[in-house]
Amino acid sequence: MIIEVLDHEAETAGLAAIRVLMAEYAALPHTVGRWPTVAQDLAALPQPFLPPRGLLVLARTDAEPLGCAGLLALDPEVGEIKRMYVRPSARGRGLGATLLQALLEQAAALGFRRVRLDTAPELQAARALYQRHGFTPIPPYRTGLLPDALCFERALDDHRR
């Protein structure tokens, strides 16, 4: 498995794969209606996930995209994990943890001191993954979150768990 960090010079194939993966994510029942600007956001990629305020991560084999995630700056010290998704065919192999670890390392490298995220309440496996990696529940941290969104935060003083 290859974990690739895409930046402003991201190769076209990597961006195309992330668009496909994020479109799959947007079509999932728990996501429908939670992400109202899907088409515009996918068309704008790699914006807003550009260094130094963010990045995109792609997990793949040599030929097949398996998962992706994004990282954005909420402010100079706090990053936000967005659109973390692993294809169903790739689940159960630790790919979510690998993606999350890559995001934590990249967030620390960008100078963030904390990372936050929100998730849907029905995503129990995702919530368990975040908690295993040191994320703790917090109140909603920005406007625009859905009322049932569950929010988590993690300090980056020790991102190697």
TAURMO-V957560 format. One record per pair of residues at least 12 apart in sequence whose C-alpha atoms are under 10 Angstrom apart, sorted by the first residue. I is the first residue (numbers start at 1). GAP is how many residues later the second one is. D is the distance in whole Angstrom. If there is no record, write none. Layout:
i->{I I}
gap->{GAP GAP}
d->{D D}
This chain:
i->{1 1 1 1 1 1 1 1 1 2 2 2 2 2 2 2 3 3 3 3 3 3 3 3 3 3 3 3 4 4 4 4 4 4 4 4 5 5 5 5 5 5 5 5 5 5 5 6 6 6 6 6 6 6 6 6 6 6 7 7 7 7 7 7 7 7 7 7 8 8 8 8 8 8 8 8 8 8 8 9 9 10 10 10 14 14 14 14 14 14 15 15 15 15 15 15 16 16 16 17 17 17 17 17 17 17 17 18 18 18 18 18 18 18 18 18 18 18 18 18 18 19 19 19 19 19 19 19 19 20 20 20 21 21 21 21 21 21 21 21 21 21 21 22 22 22 22 22 22 22 22 22 22 23 23 23 24 24 24 25 25 25 25 25 25 25 25 26 26 26 26 30 30 30 30 30 31 31 31 33 34 34 34 34 35 35 46 48 48 48 48 49 49 49 49 49 49 50 50 50 50 51 51 51 51 52 52 52 52 52 52 53 53 53 53 53 53 53 53 53 53 53 54 54 54 54 54 54 54 54 54 54 54 55 55 55 55 55 55 55 55 55 55 56 56 56 56 56 56 56 56 56 56 56 57 57 57 57 57 57 57 57 57 58 58 58 58 58 58 59 59 59 59 59 59 59 60 60 65 65 65 66 66 66 66 66 66 66 66 67 67 67 67 67 67 67 67 67 67 67 68 68 68 68 68 68 68 68 68 68 69 69 69 69 69 69 69 69 69 69 69 70 70 70 70 70 70 71 71 71 71 71 71 71 71 71 72 72 72 73 73 73 73 73 74 74 74 74 74 75 76 76 76 76 76 77 77 77 77 77 77 77 77 78 78 78 78 78 78 78 78 78 78 78 78 79 79 79 79 79 79 79 79 79 79 79 79 79 79 80 80 80 80 80 80 80 80 80 80 81 81 81 81 81 81 81 81 81 82 82 82 82 83 83 83 84 84 84 84 84 84 84 85 85 86 94 96 96 96 96 97 97 97 97 97 100 100 100 101 101 101 101 102 102 103 103 104 104 104 104 104 104 104 104 105 105 105 105 106 107 107 108 108 108 108 108 111 112 112 112 113 113 113 113 113 113 114 114 114 114 114 114 114 115 115 115 115 115 115 116 116 116 116 116 116 116 116 116 116 116 117 117 117 117 117 117 117 117 117 117 117 117 118 118 118 118 118 118 118 118 118 118 118 118 118 119 119 119 119 119 119 119 120 120 120 120 120 121 121 121 121 122 122 122 123 127 127 127 130 130 130 131 131 131 132 133 133 133 133 134 134 134 134 134 134 134 134 135 135 135 135 135 136 136 136 136 136 137 137 137 137 137 138 138 138 138 138 139 139 139 140 141}
gap->{58 59 60 61 63 64 65 94 97 56 57 58 59 60 63 64 54 55 56 57 58 63 64 65 92 95 96 99 52 53 54 55 56 64 95 98 50 51 52 53 54 63 64 65 97 98 101 12 40 43 44 45 48 49 50 51 52 64 39 40 42 43 44 45 47 48 49 50 37 38 39 40 41 42 43 44 46 47 48 37 41 36 40 46 42 43 44 45 46 51 27 30 31 41 42 43 26 29 49 41 42 43 47 48 49 50 51 24 27 28 38 39 40 41 47 48 49 50 51 52 67 20 22 23 24 25 26 27 49 22 45 48 37 44 45 46 47 48 62 63 64 65 66 16 19 20 45 46 47 61 62 63 64 15 16 19 61 62 63 13 42 43 58 59 60 61 62 12 13 57 59 89 90 91 92 93 52 88 89 113 86 111 112 115 48 111 24 22 23 24 25 20 21 22 23 24 33 20 21 22 23 20 21 22 59 20 21 24 57 58 59 18 19 20 21 22 23 26 54 57 58 59 16 17 18 19 20 25 26 27 52 53 56 14 15 16 17 18 26 48 51 52 55 12 13 14 15 16 25 26 27 28 47 50 12 13 14 27 42 43 45 46 49 12 26 27 28 41 44 26 27 36 37 39 40 43 30 35 21 22 25 19 20 21 22 23 24 25 29 16 17 18 19 20 21 23 24 28 29 32 14 15 16 17 18 19 27 28 31 32 12 13 14 15 16 17 27 30 31 33 34 12 13 14 15 29 33 12 13 32 33 35 36 44 45 46 35 43 44 34 37 39 42 43 38 41 42 67 68 37 34 35 36 37 38 30 31 33 34 35 36 37 38 29 30 33 34 35 36 37 38 75 76 77 78 24 25 28 29 31 32 33 34 35 36 37 38 74 75 23 27 32 34 35 36 37 38 72 73 19 22 23 26 34 35 36 37 72 34 35 36 37 34 35 36 12 15 16 19 33 35 42 14 41 13 35 29 30 33 34 29 32 33 35 36 29 30 33 32 58 59 60 57 58 12 56 29 50 51 52 54 55 56 57 51 53 54 55 53 49 52 47 48 49 50 51 45 43 44 45 41 42 43 44 45 46 21 39 40 41 42 43 45 20 37 38 39 40 41 19 20 21 22 24 25 35 36 37 38 39 13 18 20 21 23 24 32 33 34 35 36 37 19 20 22 23 24 27 28 30 31 32 33 34 35 26 27 29 30 31 32 33 26 28 29 30 31 27 28 29 30 26 27 28 27 23 24 25 22 23 24 21 22 23 29 21 26 27 28 18 19 20 21 22 24 25 27 16 17 18 19 20 15 16 17 18 19 13 14 15 16 17 12 13 14 15 16 12 13 14 12 12}
d->{7 6 5 8 10 10 9 9 10 8 6 5 6 7 9 10 7 6 5 7 9 10 9 9 10 8 7 8 8 6 5 6 8 9 10 9 7 6 5 6 9 10 10 10 9 9 9 10 8 9 9 10 10 6 5 6 7 10 8 10 8 6 7 9 8 6 7 9 10 7 8 10 8 6 7 10 10 8 10 9 9 8 10 9 10 9 7 10 9 9 10 7 7 9 10 9 10 9 10 8 10 9 9 6 9 9 9 9 9 9 8 8 7 9 8 9 8 6 8 10 10 10 9 6 8 10 8 9 9 9 9 10 9 8 8 7 7 9 9 10 7 8 8 9 10 8 9 8 9 7 9 7 10 8 8 8 9 10 8 10 10 10 8 8 6 8 8 7 10 9 10 10 7 9 7 8 10 10 8 10 9 9 7 9 10 10 10 9 9 7 10 10 6 6 6 9 10 10 9 8 10 10 9 9 8 9 8 10 10 7 9 8 6 5 9 9 8 8 10 8 10 10 7 5 4 6 10 8 9 9 9 8 8 9 6 5 7 10 10 9 8 9 10 7 6 4 6 9 10 9 10 10 9 10 5 6 8 9 7 10 8 7 9 9 10 10 10 8 10 10 9 8 9 9 7 10 10 10 9 8 10 9 6 6 9 8 6 9 8 10 8 5 4 6 9 8 9 8 8 8 9 7 6 5 7 9 10 9 7 10 7 6 5 4 6 9 10 7 8 10 8 5 6 7 10 10 8 9 9 7 9 9 7 9 10 10 9 9 10 9 9 8 9 10 10 9 9 10 9 9 9 8 7 9 10 10 10 9 7 4 5 6 9 9 10 9 5 6 5 6 7 9 10 9 10 10 9 7 9 9 9 6 8 6 5 6 9 10 10 10 9 10 9 5 5 5 9 10 9 9 8 9 9 7 6 5 8 10 9 7 8 9 10 10 10 8 8 8 10 10 10 9 9 10 9 10 10 8 8 10 10 7 9 9 8 9 8 8 8 8 7 8 10 10 9 10 10 9 10 7 9 6 8 10 9 10 6 8 10 8 9 10 6 8 9 7 9 9 7 10 9 6 5 7 10 10 10 7 6 4 5 8 10 9 8 6 5 7 7 8 9 10 9 10 8 7 6 4 6 9 9 9 10 10 10 9 10 8 6 5 7 9 10 10 8 9 10 8 9 10 6 5 4 6 9 10 10 9 6 5 7 8 9 7 5 6 9 7 7 6 10 10 10 10 10 9 10 9 8 9 9 8 9 9 9 8 9 9 6 9 8 6 8 10 10 9 8 9 6 5 5 8 8 5 5 6 10 7 6 4 7 9 8 5 5 7 10 6 8 10 9 9}
